[in-house]
Amino acid sequence: EDTEILLLLILIHNMTPGAVMSSAVEGSVSISCRTSQDVYSNNYLAWYQQKDGKSPKLLIYLSSNRASGTPSRFTGSGSNSDFTLTISGIQAEDAAVYYCKKHQRIIFISLIKIQM
């Protein structure tokens, strides 16, 4: 069975503790996803969001297409083996684990933490 290397990235803002929340809400966050091999047809890549105690929810499919109900602040881009999920104007409700997935395998996990 093929295996993929899991890469964990925790995004940390270089700020004083009191400014974490306000800066995160006003700014944007980009999550990178790099695959060990090119993705089939260059764009067979999806992004999922999983909140505590909930099932993963599809956000982006085929690299850049928003799934139904995905807010416009979520943008997917990239091709081949390099992909990015950008959250513009990040909100407290966006605190979740984000998965990048090609075909049927999860290949990347990123965790965004927003402190109140």
Biopython code that builds the backbone (N, CA, C, O; Angstrom):
import numpy as np
from Bio.PDB.StructureBuilder import StructureBuilder

atoms = [
    (1, "GLU", "N", (0.844, -1.182, 0.000)),
    (1, "GLU", "CA", (0.000, 0.000, 0.000)),
    (1, "GLU", "C", (0.888, 1.244, 0.000)),
    (1, "GLU", "O", (1.859, 1.338, 0.751)),
    (2, "ASP", "N", (0.529, 2.195, -0.864)),
    (2, "ASP", "CA", (1.296, 3.434, -0.923)),
    (2, "ASP", "C", (1.120, 4.224, 0.361)),
    (2, "ASP", "O", (0.047, 4.234, 0.964)),
    (3, "THR", "N", (2.172, 4.872, 0.760)),
    (3, "THR", "CA", (2.076, 5.722, 1.945)),
    (3, "THR", "C", (2.543, 7.118, 1.592)),
    (3, "THR", "O", (3.348, 7.301, 0.678)),
    (4, "GLU", "N", (2.050, 8.079, 2.300)),
    (4, "GLU", "CA", (2.451, 9.464, 2.113)),
    (4, "GLU", "C", (3.039, 9.969, 3.427)),
    (4, "GLU", "O", (2.632, 9.541, 4.507)),
    (5, "ILE", "N", (3.980, 10.864, 3.321)),
    (5, "ILE", "CA", (4.552, 11.466, 4.519)),
    (5, "ILE", "C", (3.613, 12.570, 4.988)),
    (5, "ILE", "O", (3.234, 13.450, 4.216)),
    (6, "LEU", "N", (3.245, 12.511, 6.259)),
    (6, "LEU", "CA", (2.391, 13.548, 6.823)),
    (6, "LEU", "C", (3.256, 14.722, 7.255)),
    (6, "LEU", "O", (4.282, 14.547, 7.911)),
    (7, "LEU", "N", (2.836, 15.893, 6.885)),
    (7, "LEU", "CA", (3.553, 17.101, 7.248)),
    (7, "LEU", "C", (2.637, 17.960, 8.101)),
    (7, "LEU", "O", (1.515, 18.267, 7.696)),
    (8, "LEU", "N", (3.101, 18.344, 9.265)),
    (8, "LEU", "CA", (2.291, 19.156, 10.173)),
    (8, "LEU", "C", (2.845, 20.568, 10.216)),
    (8, "LEU", "O", (4.034, 20.779, 10.456)),
    (9, "LEU", "N", (1.978, 21.518, 9.982)),
    (9, "LEU", "CA", (2.381, 22.921, 10.013)),
    (9, "LEU", "C", (1.473, 23.668, 10.970)),
    (9, "LEU", "O", (0.251, 23.634, 10.827)),
    (10, "ILE", "N", (2.054, 24.332, 11.927)),
    (10, "ILE", "CA", (1.278, 25.176, 12.827)),
    (10, "ILE", "C", (1.624, 26.623, 12.508)),
    (10, "ILE", "O", (2.782, 27.033, 12.590)),
    (11, "LEU", "N", (0.607, 27.385, 12.144)),
    (11, "LEU", "CA", (0.828, 28.770, 11.780)),
    (11, "LEU", "C", (0.875, 29.622, 13.044)),
    (11, "LEU", "O", (-0.053, 29.599, 13.852)),
    (12, "ILE", "N", (1.936, 30.357, 13.204)),
    (12, "ILE", "CA", (2.108, 31.179, 14.399)),
    (12, "ILE", "C", (2.352, 32.624, 13.963)),
    (12, "ILE", "O", (3.226, 32.892, 13.138)),
    (13, "HIS", "N", (1.583, 33.539, 14.516)),
    (13, "HIS", "CA", (1.779, 34.954, 14.211)),
    (13, "HIS", "C", (2.802, 35.536, 15.184)),
    (13, "HIS", "O", (2.759, 35.270, 16.385)),
    (14, "ASN", "N", (3.714, 36.328, 14.646)),
    (14, "ASN", "CA", (4.778, 36.929, 15.445)),
    (14, "ASN", "C", (4.250, 38.181, 16.121)),
    (14, "ASN", "O", (4.521, 39.287, 15.654)),
    (15, "MET", "N", (3.519, 38.040, 17.187)),
    (15, "MET", "CA", (2.878, 39.177, 17.799)),
    (15, "MET", "C", (2.823, 39.032, 19.307)),
    (15, "MET", "O", (3.047, 37.953, 19.856)),
    (16, "THR", "N", (2.525, 40.126, 19.955)),
    (16, "THR", "CA", (2.340, 40.067, 21.402)),
    (16, "THR", "C", (1.018, 39.369, 21.696)),
    (16, "THR", "O", (0.090, 39.450, 20.892)),
    (17, "PRO", "N", (0.913, 38.677, 22.847)),
    (17, "PRO", "CA", (-0.299, 37.904, 23.150)),
    (17, "PRO", "C", (-1.588, 38.704, 23.045)),
    (17, "PRO", "O", (-2.599, 38.175, 22.583)),
    (18, "GLY", "N", (-1.577, 39.951, 23.458)),
    (18, "GLY", "CA", (-2.798, 40.746, 23.419)),
    (18, "GLY", "C", (-3.280, 41.072, 22.022)),
    (18, "GLY", "O", (-4.444, 41.424, 21.831)),
    (19, "ALA", "N", (-2.390, 40.959, 21.038)),
    (19, "ALA", "CA", (-2.740, 41.359, 19.672)),
    (19, "ALA", "C", (-3.103, 40.182, 18.779)),
    (19, "ALA", "O", (-3.466, 40.365, 17.617)),
    (20, "VAL", "N", (-3.005, 38.979, 19.322)),
    (20, "VAL", "CA", (-3.218, 37.797, 18.479)),
    (20, "VAL", "C", (-4.596, 37.783, 17.853)),
    (20, "VAL", "O", (-4.728, 37.576, 16.647)),
    (21, "MET", "N", (-5.625, 38.001, 18.655)),
    (21, "MET", "CA", (-6.983, 37.893, 18.143)),
    (21, "MET", "C", (-7.282, 38.971, 17.112)),
    (21, "MET", "O", (-7.769, 38.661, 16.025)),
    (22, "SER", "N", (-7.004, 40.214, 17.425)),
    (22, "SER", "CA", (-7.357, 41.302, 16.523)),
    (22, "SER", "C", (-6.583, 41.202, 15.216)),
    (22, "SER", "O", (-7.133, 41.467, 14.147)),
    (23, "SER", "N", (-5.331, 40.827, 15.294)),
    (23, "SER", "CA", (-4.530, 40.737, 14.082)),
    (23, "SER", "C", (-4.998, 39.586, 13.203)),
    (23, "SER", "O", (-5.063, 39.720, 11.981)),
    (24, "ALA", "N", (-5.323, 38.453, 13.822)),
    (24, "ALA", "CA", (-5.765, 37.301, 13.043)),
    (24, "ALA", "C", (-7.065, 37.611, 12.318)),
    (24, "ALA", "O", (-7.253, 37.205, 11.171)),
    (25, "VAL", "N", (-7.959, 38.327, 12.982)),
    (25, "VAL", "CA", (-9.254, 38.637, 12.369)),
    (25, "VAL", "C", (-9.079, 39.607, 11.214)),
    (25, "VAL", "O", (-9.763, 39.495, 10.197)),
    (26, "GLU", "N", (-8.171, 40.555, 11.365)),
    (26, "GLU", "CA", (-7.992, 41.571, 10.335)),
    (26, "GLU", "C", (-7.125, 41.097, 9.174)),
    (26, "GLU", "O", (-7.165, 41.687, 8.094)),
    (27, "GLY", "N", (-6.358, 40.061, 9.378)),
    (27, "GLY", "CA", (-5.418, 39.635, 8.358)),
    (27, "GLY", "C", (-5.860, 38.405, 7.605)),
    (27, "GLY", "O", (-7.027, 38.016, 7.642)),
    (28, "SER", "N", (-4.915, 37.804, 6.925)),
    (28, "SER", "CA", (-5.196, 36.582, 6.179)),
    (28, "SER", "C", (-4.168, 35.524, 6.540)),
    (28, "SER", "O", (-3.068, 35.831, 6.998)),
    (29, "VAL", "N", (-4.544, 34.285, 6.327)),
    (29, "VAL", "CA", (-3.672, 33.151, 6.616)),
    (29, "VAL", "C", (-3.575, 32.286, 5.372)),
    (29, "VAL", "O", (-4.585, 32.009, 4.725)),
    (30, "SER", "N", (-2.380, 31.863, 5.038)),
    (30, "SER", "CA", (-2.177, 30.948, 3.915)),
    (30, "SER", "C", (-1.611, 29.632, 4.432)),
    (30, "SER", "O", (-0.646, 29.616, 5.195)),
    (31, "ILE", "N", (-2.217, 28.537, 4.011)),
    (31, "ILE", "CA", (-1.773, 27.204, 4.408)),
    (31, "ILE", "C", (-1.240, 26.510, 3.162)),
    (31, "ILE", "O", (-1.947, 26.379, 2.162)),
    (32, "SER", "N", (0.001, 26.072, 3.228)),
    (32, "SER", "CA", (0.618, 25.416, 2.075)),
    (32, "SER", "C", (0.464, 23.904, 2.141)),
    (32, "SER", "O", (0.475, 23.307, 3.217)),
    (33, "CYS", "N", (0.323, 23.307, 0.982)),
    (33, "CYS", "CA", (0.220, 21.855, 0.866)),
    (33, "CYS", "C", (1.142, 21.417, -0.256)),
    (33, "CYS", "O", (0.973, 21.825, -1.405)),
    (34, "ARG", "N", (2.119, 20.587, 0.079)),
    (34, "ARG", "CA", (3.041, 20.082, -0.938)),
    (34, "ARG", "C", (2.947, 18.570, -0.979)),
    (34, "ARG", "O", (3.061, 17.908, 0.052)),
    (35, "THR", "N", (2.741, 18.030, -2.148)),
    (35, "THR", "CA", (2.631, 16.582, -2.296)),
    (35, "THR", "C", (3.967, 16.011, -2.761)),
    (35, "THR", "O", (4.771, 16.710, -3.379)),
    (36, "SER", "N", (4.192, 14.746, -2.461)),
    (36, "SER", "CA", (5.457, 14.118, -2.841)),
    (36, "SER", "C", (5.522, 13.844, -4.342)),
    (36, "SER", "O", (6.605, 13.705, -4.911)),
    (37, "GLN", "N", (4.360, 13.770, -4.970)),
    (37, "GLN", "CA", (4.283, 13.586, -6.419)),
    (37, "GLN", "C", (3.217, 14.523, -6.960)),
    (37, "GLN", "O", (2.339, 14.967, -6.220)),
    (38, "ASP", "N", (3.293, 14.824, -8.252)),
    (38, "ASP", "CA", (2.276, 15.676, -8.854)),
    (38, "ASP", "C", (0.896, 15.054, -8.679)),
    (38, "ASP", "O", (0.736, 13.835, -8.748)),
    (39, "VAL", "N", (-0.088, 15.901, -8.454)),
    (39, "VAL", "CA", (-1.466, 15.449, -8.303)),
    (39, "VAL", "C", (-2.035, 15.122, -9.677)),
    (39, "VAL", "O", (-1.765, 15.826, -10.650)),
    (40, "TYR", "N", (-2.816, 14.065, -9.753)),
    (40, "TYR", "CA", (-3.415, 13.618, -11.017)),
    (40, "TYR", "C", (-4.125, 14.781, -11.711)),
    (40, "TYR", "O", (-4.880, 15.521, -11.079)),
    (41, "SER", "N", (-3.882, 14.935, -12.995)),
    (41, "SER", "CA", (-4.470, 16.015, -13.794)),
    (41, "SER", "C", (-4.146, 17.401, -13.228)),
    (41, "SER", "O", (-4.824, 18.382, -13.536)),
    (42, "ASN", "N", (-3.124, 17.467, -12.414)),
    (42, "ASN", "CA", (-2.604, 18.721, -11.859)),
    (42, "ASN", "C", (-3.481, 19.396, -10.812)),
    (42, "ASN", "O", (-3.003, 20.276, -10.095)),
    (43, "ASN", "N", (-4.759, 19.008, -10.703)),
    (43, "ASN", "CA", (-5.616, 19.767, -9.787)),
    (43, "ASN", "C", (-6.591, 18.916, -8.980)),
    (43, "ASN", "O", (-7.551, 19.446, -8.420)),
    (44, "TYR", "N", (-6.362, 17.617, -8.912)),
    (44, "TYR", "CA", (-7.261, 16.758, -8.131)),
    (44, "TYR", "C", (-6.922, 16.867, -6.648)),
    (44, "TYR", "O", (-6.465, 15.910, -6.023)),
    (45, "LEU", "N", (-7.157, 18.039, -6.113)),
    (45, "LEU", "CA", (-6.775, 18.353, -4.740)),
    (45, "LEU", "C", (-7.954, 19.042, -4.063)),
    (45, "LEU", "O", (-8.554, 19.956, -4.628)),
    (46, "ALA", "N", (-8.280, 18.603, -2.853)),
    (46, "ALA", "CA", (-9.400, 19.193, -2.116)),
    (46, "ALA", "C", (-8.944, 19.643, -0.734)),
    (46, "ALA", "O", (-7.982, 19.114, -0.175)),
    (47, "TRP", "N", (-9.647, 20.619, -0.201)),
    (47, "TRP", "CA", (-9.400, 21.106, 1.153)),
    (47, "TRP", "C", (-10.636, 20.856, 2.005)),
    (47, "TRP", "O", (-11.765, 21.089, 1.573)),
    (48, "TYR", "N", (-10.399, 20.373, 3.238)),
    (48, "TYR", "CA", (-11.483, 20.110, 4.177)),
    (48, "TYR", "C", (-11.241, 20.879, 5.467)),
    (48, "TYR", "O", (-10.100, 21.152, 5.841)),
    (49, "GLN", "N", (-12.319, 21.219, 6.130)),
    (49, "GLN", "CA", (-12.266, 21.889, 7.429)),
    (49, "GLN", "C", (-12.951, 20.991, 8.456)),
    (49, "GLN", "O", (-14.064, 20.516, 8.228)),
    (50, "GLN", "N", (-12.286, 20.761, 9.581)),
    (50, "GLN", "CA", (-12.898, 19.959, 10.641)),
    (50, "GLN", "C", (-12.856, 20.711, 11.963)),
    (50, "GLN", "O", (-11.785, 21.021, 12.485)),
    (51, "LYS", "N", (-14.034, 20.996, 12.492)),
    (51, "LYS", "CA", (-14.144, 21.644, 13.791)),
    (51, "LYS", "C", (-14.307, 20.579, 14.863)),
    (51, "LYS", "O", (-14.684, 19.444, 14.572)),
    (52, "ASP", "N", (-14.022, 20.952, 16.099)),
    (52, "ASP", "CA", (-14.071, 20.007, 17.219)),
    (52, "ASP", "C", (-15.395, 19.249, 17.261)),
    (52, "ASP", "O", (-16.469, 19.850, 17.261)),
    (53, "GLY", "N", (-15.303, 17.931, 17.297)),
    (53, "GLY", "CA", (-16.484, 17.099, 17.441)),
    (53, "GLY", "C", (-17.347, 16.976, 16.206)),
    (53, "GLY", "O", (-18.425, 16.384, 16.265)),
    (54, "LYS", "N", (-16.895, 17.524, 15.077)),
    (54, "LYS", "CA", (-17.680, 17.493, 13.840)),
    (54, "LYS", "C", (-16.961, 16.676, 12.770)),
    (54, "LYS", "O", (-15.759, 16.428, 12.864)),
    (55, "SER", "N", (-17.706, 16.268, 11.766)),
    (55, "SER", "CA", (-17.117, 15.575, 10.623)),
    (55, "SER", "C", (-16.436, 16.597, 9.717)),
    (55, "SER", "O", (-16.818, 17.767, 9.709)),
    (56, "PRO", "N", (-15.423, 16.163, 8.950)),
    (56, "PRO", "CA", (-14.778, 17.089, 8.015)),
    (56, "PRO", "C", (-15.781, 17.624, 6.995)),
    (56, "PRO", "O", (-16.673, 16.907, 6.541)),
    (57, "LYS", "N", (-15.616, 18.881, 6.653)),
    (57, "LYS", "CA", (-16.506, 19.543, 5.693)),
    (57, "LYS", "C", (-15.685, 19.968, 4.483)),
    (57, "LYS", "O", (-14.632, 20.589, 4.629)),
    (58, "LEU", "N", (-16.163, 19.636, 3.294)),
    (58, "LEU", "CA", (-15.472, 20.016, 2.065)),
    (58, "LEU", "C", (-15.559, 21.525, 1.868)),
    (58, "LEU", "O", (-16.647, 22.102, 1.885)),
    (59, "LEU", "N", (-14.400, 22.161, 1.680)),
    (59, "LEU", "CA", (-14.345, 23.597, 1.416)),
    (59, "LEU", "C", (-14.062, 23.887, -0.048)),
    (59, "LEU", "O", (-14.758, 24.671, -0.693)),
    (60, "ILE", "N", (-13.015, 23.231, -0.558)),
    (60, "ILE", "CA", (-12.511, 23.495, -1.909)),
    (60, "ILE", "C", (-12.298, 22.165, -2.625)),
    (60, "ILE", "O", (-11.782, 21.219, -2.030)),
    (61, "TYR", "N", (-12.688, 22.083, -3.893)),
    (61, "TYR", "CA", (-12.418, 20.882, -4.686)),
    (61, "TYR", "C", (-11.757, 21.285, -6.001)),
    (61, "TYR", "O", (-11.870, 22.429, -6.441)),
    (62, "LEU", "N", (-11.069, 20.335, -6.617)),
    (62, "LEU", "CA", (-10.314, 20.600, -7.850)),
    (62, "LEU", "C", (-9.453, 21.858, -7.708)),
    (62, "LEU", "O", (-9.427, 22.720, -8.587)),
    (63, "SER", "N", (-8.767, 21.933, -6.601)),
    (63, "SER", "CA", (-7.773, 22.967, -6.323)),
    (63, "SER", "C", (-8.334, 24.348, -5.986)),
    (63, "SER", "O", (-7.863, 24.987, -5.046)),
    (64, "SER", "N", (-9.332, 24.817, -6.737)),
    (64, "SER", "CA", (-9.743, 26.215, -6.574)),
    (64, "SER", "C", (-11.251, 26.457, -6.577)),
    (64, "SER", "O", (-11.686, 27.607, -6.521)),
    (65, "ASN", "N", (-12.049, 25.403, -6.640)),
    (65, "ASN", "CA", (-13.503, 25.566, -6.698)),
    (65, "ASN", "C", (-14.116, 25.489, -5.301)),
    (65, "ASN", "O", (-13.910, 24.511, -4.583)),
    (66, "ARG", "N", (-14.858, 26.509, -4.924)),
    (66, "ARG", "CA", (-15.515, 26.494, -3.616)),
    (66, "ARG", "C", (-16.708, 25.546, -3.628)),
    (66, "ARG", "O", (-17.523, 25.563, -4.550)),
    (67, "ALA", "N", (-16.794, 24.729, -2.600)),
    (67, "ALA", "CA", (-17.962, 23.861, -2.441)),
    (67, "ALA", "C", (-19.153, 24.716, -2.017)),
    (67, "ALA", "O", (-18.983, 25.831, -1.524)),
    (68, "SER", "N", (-20.343, 24.190, -2.210)),
    (68, "SER", "CA", (-21.552, 24.909, -1.828)),
    (68, "SER", "C", (-21.501, 25.286, -0.347)),
    (68, "SER", "O", (-21.243, 24.443, 0.512)),
    (69, "GLY", "N", (-21.749, 26.552, -0.066)),
    (69, "GLY", "CA", (-21.748, 27.015, 1.317)),
    (69, "GLY", "C", (-20.413, 27.504, 1.828)),
    (69, "GLY", "O", (-20.333, 28.026, 2.940)),
    (70, "THR", "N", (-19.356, 27.348, 1.038)),
    (70, "THR", "CA", (-18.035, 27.836, 1.457)),
    (70, "THR", "C", (-17.970, 29.351, 1.290)),
    (70, "THR", "O", (-18.196, 29.853, 0.189)),
    (71, "PRO", "N", (-17.668, 30.087, 2.351)),
    (71, "PRO", "CA", (-17.594, 31.551, 2.251)),
    (71, "PRO", "C", (-16.514, 32.001, 1.270)),
    (71, "PRO", "O", (-15.523, 31.303, 1.052)),
    (72, "SER", "N", (-16.722, 33.169, 0.688)),
    (72, "SER", "CA", (-15.799, 33.675, -0.331)),
    (72, "SER", "C", (-14.428, 34.018, 0.235)),
    (72, "SER", "O", (-13.479, 34.203, -0.527)),
    (73, "ARG", "N", (-14.305, 34.106, 1.556)),
    (73, "ARG", "CA", (-12.985, 34.399, 2.134)),
    (73, "ARG", "C", (-12.019, 33.221, 2.006)),
    (73, "ARG", "O", (-10.816, 33.387, 2.205)),
    (74, "PHE", "N", (-12.531, 32.036, 1.677)),
    (74, "PHE", "CA", (-11.688, 30.863, 1.453)),
    (74, "PHE", "C", (-11.348, 30.760, -0.033)),
    (74, "PHE", "O", (-12.237, 30.715, -0.884)),
    (75, "THR", "N", (-10.055, 30.723, -0.330)),
    (75, "THR", "CA", (-9.611, 30.638, -1.718)),
    (75, "THR", "C", (-8.561, 29.548, -1.861)),
    (75, "THR", "O", (-7.604, 29.493, -1.090)),
    (76, "GLY", "N", (-8.743, 28.691, -2.842)),
    (76, "GLY", "CA", (-7.764, 27.652, -3.130)),
    (76, "GLY", "C", (-7.010, 27.965, -4.408)),
    (76, "GLY", "O", (-7.572, 28.519, -5.352)),
    (77, "SER", "N", (-5.742, 27.610, -4.433)),
    (77, "SER", "CA", (-4.932, 27.840, -5.630)),
    (77, "SER", "C", (-3.838, 26.782, -5.705)),
    (77, "SER", "O", (-3.618, 26.024, -4.761)),
    (78, "GLY", "N", (-3.156, 26.749, -6.853)),
    (78, "GLY", "CA", (-2.026, 25.841, -7.025)),
    (78, "GLY", "C", (-2.284, 24.758, -8.049)),
    (78, "GLY", "O", (-3.395, 24.597, -8.554)),
    (79, "SER", "N", (-1.226, 24.020, -8.342)),
    (79, "SER", "CA", (-1.304, 22.912, -9.297)),
    (79, "SER", "C", (-0.076, 22.024, -9.121)),
    (79, "SER", "O", (0.852, 22.353, -8.383)),
    (80, "ASN", "N", (-0.099, 20.889, -9.821)),
    (80, "ASN", "CA", (1.003, 19.930, -9.778)),
    (80, "ASN", "C", (1.240, 19.400, -8.362)),
    (80, "ASN", "O", (0.536, 18.490, -7.924)),
    (81, "SER", "N", (2.206, 19.947, -7.650)),
    (81, "SER", "CA", (2.494, 19.448, -6.300)),
    (81, "SER", "C", (2.464, 20.534, -5.231)),
    (81, "SER", "O", (2.721, 20.251, -4.060)),
    (82, "ASP", "N", (2.157, 21.762, -5.611)),
    (82, "ASP", "CA", (2.127, 22.878, -4.663)),
    (82, "ASP", "C", (0.751, 23.543, -4.654)),
    (82, "ASP", "O", (0.279, 24.038, -5.678)),
    (83, "PHE", "N", (0.123, 23.546, -3.488)),
    (83, "PHE", "CA", (-1.222, 24.096, -3.355)),
    (83, "PHE", "C", (-1.298, 24.985, -2.121)),
    (83, "PHE", "O", (-0.521, 24.836, -1.177)),
    (84, "THR", "N", (-2.252, 25.912, -2.150)),
    (84, "THR", "CA", (-2.419, 26.846, -1.041)),
    (84, "THR", "C", (-3.897, 27.085, -0.759)),
    (84, "THR", "O", (-4.704, 27.247, -1.675)),
    (85, "LEU", "N", (-4.232, 27.103, 0.521)),
    (85, "LEU", "CA", (-5.547, 27.553, 0.966)),
    (85, "LEU", "C", (-5.337, 28.883, 1.675)),
    (85, "LEU", "O", (-4.568, 28.967, 2.633)),
    (86, "THR", "N", (-6.018, 29.918, 1.207)),
    (86, "THR", "CA", (-5.916, 31.242, 1.815)),
    (86, "THR", "C", (-7.247, 31.610, 2.452)),
    (86, "THR", "O", (-8.307, 31.475, 1.840)),
    (87, "ILE", "N", (-7.171, 32.074, 3.688)),
    (87, "ILE", "CA", (-8.360, 32.568, 4.384)),
    (87, "ILE", "C", (-8.150, 34.065, 4.572)),
    (87, "ILE", "O", (-7.293, 34.481, 5.351)),
    (88, "SER", "N", (-8.924, 34.870, 3.865)),
    (88, "SER", "CA", (-8.806, 36.326, 3.941)),
    (88, "SER", "C", (-9.800, 36.860, 4.957)),
    (88, "SER", "O", (-10.968, 36.470, 4.961)),
    (89, "GLY", "N", (-9.336, 37.752, 5.815)),
    (89, "GLY", "CA", (-10.218, 38.273, 6.853)),
    (89, "GLY", "C", (-10.672, 37.169, 7.783)),
    (89, "GLY", "O", (-11.863, 36.990, 8.034)),
    (90, "ILE", "N", (-9.695, 36.431, 8.290)),
    (90, "ILE", "CA", (-9.994, 35.256, 9.117)),
    (90, "ILE", "C", (-10.852, 35.637, 10.319)),
    (90, "ILE", "O", (-10.669, 36.692, 10.927)),
    (91, "GLN", "N", (-11.788, 34.757, 10.643)),
    (91, "GLN", "CA", (-12.718, 34.994, 11.742)),
    (91, "GLN", "C", (-12.547, 33.919, 12.807)),
    (91, "GLN", "O", (-11.986, 32.855, 12.546)),
    (92, "ALA", "N", (-13.033, 34.206, 14.001)),
    (92, "ALA", "CA", (-12.899, 33.256, 15.106)),
    (92, "ALA", "C", (-13.522, 31.910, 14.758)),
    (92, "ALA", "O", (-13.023, 30.868, 15.184)),
    (93, "GLU", "N", (-14.599, 31.922, 13.993)),
    (93, "GLU", "CA", (-15.278, 30.674, 13.620)),
    (93, "GLU", "C", (-14.446, 29.811, 12.675)),
    (93, "GLU", "O", (-14.801, 28.661, 12.417)),
    (94, "ASP", "N", (-13.345, 30.353, 12.156)),
    (94, "ASP", "CA", (-12.487, 29.596, 11.247)),
    (94, "ASP", "C", (-11.477, 28.728, 11.988)),
    (94, "ASP", "O", (-10.713, 27.995, 11.360)),
    (95, "ALA", "N", (-11.464, 28.803, 13.311)),
    (95, "ALA", "CA", (-10.559, 27.961, 14.097)),
    (95, "ALA", "C", (-10.949, 26.504, 13.879)),
    (95, "ALA", "O", (-12.066, 26.101, 14.203)),
    (96, "ALA", "N", (-10.030, 25.716, 13.329)),
    (96, "ALA", "CA", (-10.335, 24.338, 12.945)),
    (96, "ALA", "C", (-9.058, 23.654, 12.500)),
    (96, "ALA", "O", (-7.998, 24.276, 12.426)),
    (97, "VAL", "N", (-9.167, 22.373, 12.205)),
    (97, "VAL", "CA", (-8.092, 21.642, 11.543)),
    (97, "VAL", "C", (-8.429, 21.615, 10.060)),
    (97, "VAL", "O", (-9.559, 21.316, 9.676)),
    (98, "TYR", "N", (-7.439, 21.930, 9.229)),
    (98, "TYR", "CA", (-7.643, 21.967, 7.785)),
    (98, "TYR", "C", (-6.846, 20.852, 7.124)),
    (98, "TYR", "O", (-5.651, 20.690, 7.373)),
    (99, "TYR", "N", (-7.521, 20.093, 6.286)),
    (99, "TYR", "CA", (-6.903, 18.958, 5.611)),
    (99, "TYR", "C", (-6.806, 19.216, 4.111)),
    (99, "TYR", "O", (-7.735, 19.722, 3.482)),
    (100, "CYS", "N", (-5.680, 18.862, 3.575)),
    (100, "CYS", "CA", (-5.489, 18.869, 2.133)),
    (100, "CYS", "C", (-5.484, 17.410, 1.690)),
    (100, "CYS", "O", (-4.802, 16.583, 2.295)),
    (101, "LYS", "N", (-6.227, 17.092, 0.654)),
    (101, "LYS", "CA", (-6.407, 15.689, 0.289)),
    (101, "LYS", "C", (-6.376, 15.500, -1.221)),
    (101, "LYS", "O", (-7.032, 16.233, -1.961)),
    (102, "LYS", "N", (-5.613, 14.519, -1.669)),
    (102, "LYS", "CA", (-5.656, 14.154, -3.082)),
    (102, "LYS", "C", (-6.237, 12.757, -3.197)),
    (102, "LYS", "O", (-5.908, 11.870, -2.409)),
    (103, "HIS", "N", (-7.085, 12.572, -4.164)),
    (103, "HIS", "CA", (-7.767, 11.288, -4.330)),
    (103, "HIS", "C", (-8.400, 10.871, -3.006)),
    (103, "HIS", "O", (-9.233, 11.601, -2.468)),
    (104, "GLN", "N", (-8.022, 9.720, -2.475)),
    (104, "GLN", "CA", (-8.646, 9.238, -1.244)),
    (104, "GLN", "C", (-7.715, 9.278, -0.040)),
    (104, "GLN", "O", (-8.029, 8.710, 1.006)),
    (105, "ARG", "N", (-6.570, 9.947, -0.179)),
    (105, "ARG", "CA", (-5.621, 9.956, 0.933)),
    (105, "ARG", "C", (-5.411, 11.363, 1.457)),
    (105, "ARG", "O", (-5.245, 12.303, 0.681)),
    (106, "ILE", "N", (-5.419, 11.506, 2.765)),
    (106, "ILE", "CA", (-5.082, 12.787, 3.371)),
    (106, "ILE", "C", (-3.562, 12.886, 3.397)),
    (106, "ILE", "O", (-2.880, 11.977, 3.870)),
    (107, "ILE", "N", (-3.039, 13.995, 2.886)),
    (107, "ILE", "CA", (-1.589, 14.100, 2.788)),
    (107, "ILE", "C", (-1.019, 15.243, 3.621)),
    (107, "ILE", "O", (0.197, 15.340, 3.790)),
    (108, "PHE", "N", (-1.862, 16.082, 4.127)),
    (108, "PHE", "CA", (-1.346, 17.256, 4.831)),
    (108, "PHE", "C", (-2.354, 17.678, 5.889)),
    (108, "PHE", "O", (-3.562, 17.667, 5.652)),
    (109, "ILE", "N", (-1.855, 18.044, 7.034)),
    (109, "ILE", "CA", (-2.729, 18.539, 8.094)),
    (109, "ILE", "C", (-2.181, 19.882, 8.562)),
    (109, "ILE", "O", (-0.979, 20.020, 8.791)),
    (110, "SER", "N", (-3.038, 20.847, 8.701)),
    (110, "SER", "CA", (-2.613, 22.117, 9.275)),
    (110, "SER", "C", (-3.606, 22.537, 10.338)),
    (110, "SER", "O", (-4.810, 22.328, 10.194)),
    (111, "LEU", "N", (-3.106, 23.121, 11.389)),
    (111, "LEU", "CA", (-3.946, 23.533, 12.506)),
    (111, "LEU", "C", (-3.865, 25.039, 12.670)),
    (111, "LEU", "O", (-2.779, 25.606, 12.793)),
    (112, "ILE", "N", (-5.018, 25.679, 12.671)),
    (112, "ILE", "CA", (-5.069, 27.112, 12.938)),
    (112, "ILE", "C", (-5.681, 27.306, 14.311)),
    (112, "ILE", "O", (-6.773, 26.807, 14.583)),
    (113, "LYS", "N", (-4.990, 28.021, 15.171)),
    (113, "LYS", "CA", (-5.526, 28.314, 16.497)),
    (113, "LYS", "C", (-5.730, 29.817, 16.623)),
    (113, "LYS", "O", (-4.813, 30.601, 16.377)),
    (114, "ILE", "N", (-6.922, 30.204, 17.001)),
    (114, "ILE", "CA", (-7.200, 31.612, 17.253)),
    (114, "ILE", "C", (-7.516, 31.755, 18.734)),
    (114, "ILE", "O", (-8.432, 31.114, 19.250)),
    (115, "GLN", "N", (-6.754, 32.595, 19.407)),
    (115, "GLN", "CA", (-6.944, 32.761, 20.844)),
    (115, "GLN", "C", (-7.870, 33.930, 21.126)),
    (115, "GLN", "O", (-7.765, 34.992, 20.513)),
    (116, "MET", "N", (-8.772, 33.714, 22.061)),
    (116, "MET", "CA", (-9.688, 34.779, 22.463)),
    (116, "MET", "C", (-9.010, 35.645, 23.524)),
    (116, "MET", "O", (-9.605, 36.608, 24.007)),
]
sb = StructureBuilder()
sb.init_structure("model")
sb.init_model(0)
sb.init_chain("A")
sb.init_seg("    ")
for serial, (resi, resn, name, xyz) in enumerate(atoms, 1):
    if name == "N":
        sb.init_residue(resn, " ", resi, " ")
    sb.init_atom(name, np.array(xyz, "f"), 0.0, 1.0, " ", f" {name:<3s}", serial, name[0])
structure = sb.get_structure()
